[in-house]
Amino acid sequence: MSYTLAKWALWLVAAAAIGCVAGWMLRGLKTPKRATEGPAPRKEDADQMASTARNELEQVERERARLRIELDECRATAAALRSAAASAAAAGAGDVSAVRSAPPTEDASERARLAAMVGDREATIGDLRARLWNQEAKIGELESLLAAHIAASAPPEPDLVAGEAALGEKVRFNDLTVIEGIGPKIADLLHANGHIRTWWELHHTDVAILRRLIDEAGSSAQLHDPSSWPQQAGLLARGQWHEFTALVDRLRGGTRGQ
């Protein structure tokens, strides 16, 4: 009997020891979790972060406007250089013909003068081509910077499910054909010639640029009025579905949305 009691006592002591060890291990596992848990961010901190983000967004908007102006100036300069290079090339070709067709009896000084004119024209053409290449390279850099600034200021992807409910049709993210007045052909035109692939990019595209793209596409595209496209695209990019449908209703009713 005493042996049995001693055996049970040993089992109780062992169970108590195991319980203590298990409890200590469980507390050790829980402690790091409490240590890694920090206090919830205060509203003041969240407001400060939002204010900082808004300030950065305003800076991006201002820089984008400056880059757009510089880009337009570079495009105008490049167009002027193209015209000047074409004129110089045409004049140079005429001078070459004059030199080659000059009769053998023509005064040597006149031939030398014409040859010098040809050399001057060729030098001018080379200079204009180099300057044109530099301008086109700068345009490419500015377009990349402009695209980066536009992408940096883009809002998060909107709720497309809510968009489908508001518009009554399936909505694909950045589908330009959702915009009133843009069909598949115009969307392809904006993609290929304007490098406009997102709602946000279209929102930040000047109407004058859209009109130029349409004019360059030919008479069939000139029937389209792009004046409301940036506004529509901005509403879509921000997920303002009801405002978008209201604007489209006004456009279809003949009233241009303000």
Secondary structure, 3 states (H helix, E strand, C coil): CHHHHHHHHHHHHHHHHHHHHHHHHHHHHHHHHHHHCCCCCCHHHHHHHHHHHHHHHHHHHHHHHHHHHHHHHHHHHHHHHHHHHHHHHHHHHHHHHHHHHCCCCCCHHHHHHHHHHHHHHHHHHHHHHHHHHHHHHHHHHHHHHHHHHHHHCCCCCCCHHHHHHHHCCCCCCCCHHHCCCCCHHHHHHHHHHHCCCCHHHHHCCCHHHHHHHHHHHCCCHHHCCCCCHHHHHHHHHCCCHHHHHHHHHHHHCCCCCC
